[in-house]
Amino acid sequence: MIRQKRNMNIMDRVTRFVISLVLLGIVIFGPLWNLLGFFIVLLSVLFLIAGITGFCPFYKSINVDFTKSDEYFK
């Protein structure tokens, strides 16, 4: 099994989780059941996976690690 190092802090993970739930709610309860709705669902699933795992592939591609920035939010 491939194991990635976490590169997101708690605030980033919670924000992505909440955004993904809001986007899914908009698609499920709103009038977006077309191609735009499909892309919003895809984006929200990616945000949900990143929020749960704590690993962001974009952060990895630009070589950024935000795990040590939790001190700024206390």
C-alpha distances in whole Angstrom, upper triangle without the diagonal:
4,6,10,13,15,18,21,23,24,27,25,22,25,27,25,24,28,28,26,28,31,30,29,32,34,33,33,37,38,40,37,36,36,34,34,32,29,29,29,27,24,25,24,21,20,21,20,17,17,19,17,14,16,15,18,17,21,21,19,21,24,22,23,22,24,22,26,28,28,31,33,33,34
4,7,10,13,15,18,21,22,25,23,20,24,25,22,23,26,27,24,27,30,29,28,31,33,32,33,36,37,39,35,35,35,32,32,31,28,27,27,25,23,23,23,20,18,19,19,15,15,18,16,12,14,12,15,14,17,18,15,17,20,19,20,19,21,20,23,25,26,29,31,31,32
4,7,9,12,15,17,19,22,20,18,21,23,21,21,24,25,23,25,28,28,27,31,32,32,32,36,37,38,35,35,35,33,32,31,29,27,27,25,23,22,22,20,17,18,18,14,14,16,14,10,11,10,13,13,16,16,13,16,19,17,17,16,18,16,19,22,22,25,27,27,29
4,6,9,12,14,16,19,17,15,19,20,18,19,22,23,21,24,27,26,26,29,31,30,31,34,35,37,34,34,34,32,31,30,28,26,25,24,21,20,21,18,16,16,16,13,11,13,13,9,9,7,9,10,13,12,10,13,15,13,14,12,14,13,16,19,19,23,24,24,26
4,6,9,12,14,17,15,14,18,19,18,19,22,23,22,24,27,27,27,30,32,32,33,35,36,38,35,36,36,34,32,31,30,27,27,26,23,22,22,20,17,17,17,14,12,13,13,9,8,7,10,11,13,11,10,13,15,12,12,10,11,10,13,15,16,19,21,21,23
4,6,8,11,13,12,10,14,16,14,15,19,19,19,21,24,24,25,27,29,29,30,33,34,36,33,34,34,32,30,29,28,26,25,24,22,20,19,18,15,14,15,12,10,10,10,7,5,5,8,10,12,10,10,13,14,12,11,8,9,7,11,13,13,16,18,18,20
4,7,10,12,10,10,14,14,13,15,18,18,19,21,23,23,24,27,28,29,30,33,33,35,32,33,34,31,29,29,28,25,24,24,22,19,19,18,15,14,15,13,10,11,12,10,6,5,7,9,10,7,8,11,11,9,7,5,6,5,9,10,12,15,16,16,19
4,7,8,6,6,10,11,10,12,15,15,16,18,20,20,22,24,25,26,28,30,30,33,30,31,32,30,28,27,26,24,22,22,20,18,17,17,14,12,13,12,9,8,10,9,5,6,7,10,11,8,10,13,13,12,9,7,5,5,9,9,10,13,14,13,16
4,6,5,6,9,10,11,12,15,16,17,19,20,21,23,25,26,27,29,30,31,34,32,33,34,32,30,29,28,26,24,24,23,20,19,19,17,14,15,15,11,10,12,11,7,10,11,14,14,12,14,17,16,15,12,9,6,5,7,7,6,10,11,10,12
4,5,5,6,9,10,11,12,14,15,17,18,20,21,23,24,26,27,28,30,32,30,32,33,32,29,28,28,26,23,23,23,20,18,18,17,14,14,14,12,9,10,11,8,11,13,16,17,15,17,20,20,19,15,12,9,8,10,9,7,11,12,10,11
4,5,5,6,9,10,11,12,14,16,16,18,20,21,23,24,26,27,28,30,29,31,32,31,28,27,27,25,22,22,22,19,17,18,17,13,14,15,13,10,12,13,11,13,13,17,17,15,18,20,20,19,16,13,10,10,12,10,8,11,10,8,11
4,6,5,6,9,10,11,12,14,15,16,18,20,21,23,24,26,26,29,27,28,29,28,25,24,24,22,19,20,19,16,14,16,14,10,12,13,10,8,11,12,9,10,10,14,13,12,15,17,16,16,13,12,9,10,12,10,10,13,13,11,14
4,5,5,6,9,10,11,12,14,15,17,18,20,21,23,24,25,28,26,27,28,27,25,23,23,21,18,18,17,15,13,13,12,9,9,10,7,4,7,9,6,9,10,13,14,13,15,18,18,18,15,13,11,10,14,13,12,15,15,13,16
4,5,5,6,9,10,11,12,14,15,17,18,20,21,22,23,26,25,26,28,27,25,23,23,21,19,18,18,16,13,14,14,10,10,12,10,7,9,11,10,13,13,17,17,16,19,21,21,21,18,16,14,13,16,14,13,16,16,13,15
4,5,5,6,9,10,11,12,14,15,16,18,20,21,22,24,23,25,26,25,22,21,21,19,16,17,17,14,12,14,13,9,10,12,11,8,11,13,12,14,13,16,16,15,18,20,20,21,18,17,14,14,17,15,14,17,16,13,16
4,6,5,6,9,10,10,12,14,15,17,18,20,20,23,21,22,23,22,20,18,18,16,14,14,14,11,9,10,9,5,7,9,7,5,9,11,10,11,10,14,13,14,16,18,19,19,17,16,14,15,18,16,16,19,18,16,19
4,6,5,6,9,10,11,12,14,16,16,18,19,22,20,22,23,23,20,18,18,17,14,13,14,12,9,10,10,7,5,8,8,5,7,11,10,13,13,16,16,17,19,21,22,22,20,19,17,17,20,18,17,21,20,18,20
4,5,5,6,9,10,11,12,14,15,16,17,20,19,21,23,23,20,18,19,17,14,14,15,13,10,12,13,9,8,12,12,9,11,14,14,16,16,19,19,19,22,24,24,25,22,21,19,19,22,20,18,22,21,18,20
4,5,5,6,9,10,11,12,14,15,16,18,17,19,20,20,17,15,16,14,11,11,13,10,7,10,11,8,8,12,12,10,13,15,15,16,15,18,17,18,21,22,22,24,21,21,19,20,23,21,20,23,22,19,22
4,5,5,6,9,10,11,12,14,15,17,15,17,18,18,15,13,13,12,9,8,10,8,4,7,8,6,6,9,10,9,11,14,14,15,14,17,17,18,20,22,23,24,22,22,20,21,24,22,22,25,24,22,25
4,5,5,6,9,10,10,12,13,16,15,17,19,19,17,14,15,14,11,10,12,11,7,9,11,9,8,12,13,11,12,16,16,18,18,20,20,22,24,25,26,27,25,25,23,23,26,24,23,27,26,23,25
4,5,5,6,9,10,10,11,14,13,16,18,18,15,13,15,14,10,11,13,12,8,11,13,11,11,15,15,14,16,19,19,20,19,22,21,23,25,27,27,29,26,26,24,25,27,25,24,27,26,23,26
4,5,5,6,9,10,10,12,11,13,14,14,12,9,11,10,7,7,10,8,6,9,11,10,10,14,15,14,16,19,19,20,18,20,20,22,24,25,26,28,26,26,24,25,28,26,26,29,28,25,28
4,5,5,6,8,10,12,10,11,14,14,12,9,10,11,8,6,9,9,6,8,11,11,10,13,15,14,16,19,20,21,20,21,22,23,26,26,28,29,28,28,26,27,30,29,28,31,30,27,30
4,5,5,6,8,11,10,12,15,16,14,11,13,14,10,10,13,13,10,12,15,14,13,16,18,17,18,21,22,23,23,25,25,26,29,30,31,32,31,30,28,29,32,30,29,32,31,28,30
4,6,6,5,8,8,10,13,14,12,9,12,12,9,10,13,13,11,13,16,15,15,18,20,19,20,23,24,25,23,25,25,27,29,30,31,33,31,31,29,30,33,31,30,33,32,29,32
4,6,5,7,5,7,10,11,9,6,9,10,7,7,11,12,10,12,15,15,15,18,20,19,21,23,24,25,23,25,25,27,29,29,31,33,31,32,30,31,34,33,32,35,34,32,34
4,6,8,8,8,12,14,13,9,11,13,11,9,13,14,12,13,17,17,16,19,21,20,21,24,25,26,25,27,27,29,31,32,33,35,34,34,32,33,36,34,33,37,36,33,35
4,7,8,10,13,16,14,11,14,16,13,12,16,17,15,17,20,19,18,22,24,22,24,27,28,29,28,30,30,32,34,35,36,37,36,36,34,35,38,36,35,38,36,33,36
4,6,8,11,14,12,9,13,14,12,12,16,16,15,17,20,20,20,23,24,24,25,28,29,30,28,30,29,31,34,34,35,37,36,36,34,35,38,36,35,38,37,34,37
4,6,9,12,10,9,12,14,12,13,17,17,17,19,21,21,22,25,26,26,28,30,31,32,30,31,30,33,35,35,36,38,37,38,36,38,41,39,38,41,39,37,40
4,6,8,7,5,8,10,9,10,13,14,14,16,18,19,19,22,23,24,25,28,29,29,27,27,27,30,32,31,33,35,34,35,34,35,38,36,36,39,38,36,38
4,7,7,5,7,10,10,10,13,15,15,16,19,19,20,22,24,25,26,28,29,29,27,28,28,31,32,32,34,36,35,36,35,37,40,38,38,41,40,38,41
4,5,5,6,9,10,11,13,14,15,17,19,20,21,23,25,26,27,29,30,29,27,27,27,30,32,31,33,35,35,36,35,37,40,39,39,42,41,39,42
4,5,5,6,9,10,11,12,14,15,17,19,20,21,23,24,26,27,28,27,25,24,24,27,29,28,30,32,32,34,33,35,38,37,37,41,39,38,41
4,5,5,6,9,10,11,12,14,15,16,18,20,21,22,24,26,26,26,23,23,22,25,27,26,28,31,30,31,31,33,36,34,35,38,36,35,38
4,5,5,6,9,10,10,12,14,15,16,18,20,21,22,24,25,25,23,23,23,26,28,27,29,31,31,31,31,32,35,34,34,37,36,34,37
4,5,5,6,9,10,11,12,14,15,17,18,20,21,23,24,23,21,21,21,24,26,25,27,30,29,30,30,31,35,34,34,37,36,34,37
4,5,5,6,9,10,11,12,14,15,17,18,20,21,22,21,19,18,18,21,23,22,24,26,26,27,27,29,32,31,31,35,34,32,35
4,5,5,6,9,10,10,12,14,15,16,18,20,21,20,18,18,18,21,23,23,24,26,26,26,26,27,30,29,29,32,31,29,32
4,5,5,6,9,10,10,12,14,15,16,18,19,19,18,18,19,21,23,23,25,27,26,27,26,27,30,29,29,33,32,30,33
4,5,5,6,9,10,11,12,14,15,17,18,17,15,15,16,19,20,20,22,24,24,24,24,26,29,28,28,32,31,30,33
4,5,5,6,9,10,11,12,14,15,16,15,13,13,13,16,18,18,20,22,21,22,21,23,26,25,25,29,28,26,30
4,5,5,6,9,10,10,12,14,15,15,13,15,15,17,19,20,22,23,22,22,21,22,25,24,24,28,27,25,28
4,5,5,6,9,10,11,12,14,14,13,14,15,17,19,20,22,23,22,22,21,22,26,25,25,28,28,26,29
4,5,5,6,8,10,11,12,11,9,10,11,14,15,16,18,19,19,19,18,19,23,23,23,27,26,25,28
4,6,5,6,9,10,10,10,9,11,12,13,15,16,18,19,17,17,16,17,21,20,20,23,23,21,24
4,5,5,6,9,10,11,11,13,15,16,17,19,21,21,20,19,18,18,22,21,20,24,24,22,24
4,5,5,6,8,8,9,11,13,14,15,17,19,20,19,18,17,17,21,21,21,24,25,23,25
4,6,5,6,5,6,8,10,11,12,14,16,16,15,14,13,14,17,17,17,21,21,20,23
4,6,5,7,8,12,13,13,15,17,18,18,16,15,13,13,17,16,15,19,19,18,20
4,6,8,10,13,16,15,16,19,21,20,18,17,15,14,18,18,17,21,22,20,22
4,5,8,11,14,13,14,17,18,18,16,14,14,13,17,17,17,21,22,20,22
4,7,10,12,11,12,15,16,15,13,11,10,9,13,14,13,17,18,17,19
4,6,9,8,8,11,13,12,11,10,10,10,14,15,15,19,20,19,22
4,5,5,6,9,10,11,10,10,10,11,15,15,16,20,20,20,23
4,5,5,6,9,10,10,11,13,14,18,18,20,23,23,23,26
4,5,5,6,8,9,11,12,15,17,17,19,22,22,22,26
4,5,5,6,5,7,9,11,14,14,16,19,19,19,23
4,6,5,6,8,11,12,15,16,18,21,21,22,25
4,5,8,11,13,16,18,19,21,24,24,25,28
4,6,9,12,15,17,17,20,22,21,23,26
4,7,10,13,14,15,18,20,20,22,25
4,7,9,11,11,14,17,16,18,21
4,6,7,9,11,14,14,16,18
4,6,5,8,11,11,12,15
4,6,7,10,11,12,14
4,6,7,9,11,12
4,5,6,8,10
4,5,6,7
4,6,6
4,6
4
